[in-house]
């Protein structure tokens, strides 16, 4: 496996785990929502509302979909890292901005193509912003940098 593919997979999975842990804690605390619903919501974007009655199986499928999407985003960051010296020199800001761009693309393009309901509540959007910047974009960026430095 090439070092770039390996970096994308590792970074995507680390980002997915980090954002999943954050949201699994934040959703019950701030929104009184069980973590299982997070992953069922992800599954609902593909299969529709039946995901919410699908129990643990639907949640596992949602987590699997998250992993695939996160690896694709990891590959996008690997490409940015390779091609843009500014990204390499400013990894923390680059990771935070990348996370915000991921959120924007997911909320404005990807999710509307599917079946999942989207909240426009300001608290939900603020939570999603924190999740995508600090708990997805930043871990992806740091994982890419570490992985590609180790392979050099």
FENWO-V238306 format. One record per helix or strand of 3 or more residues. SS is the DSSP state (H for helix, E for strand). FROM is the first residue (numbers start at 0). LEN is the number of residues. If there is no record, write none. Layout:
# FENWO-V238306
[[SS,FROM,LEN] [SS,FROM,LEN]]
This chain:
# FENWO-V238306
[[H,2,29] [H,34,13] [H,48,5] [H,54,29] [H,84,5] [H,90,23] [H,121,30]]
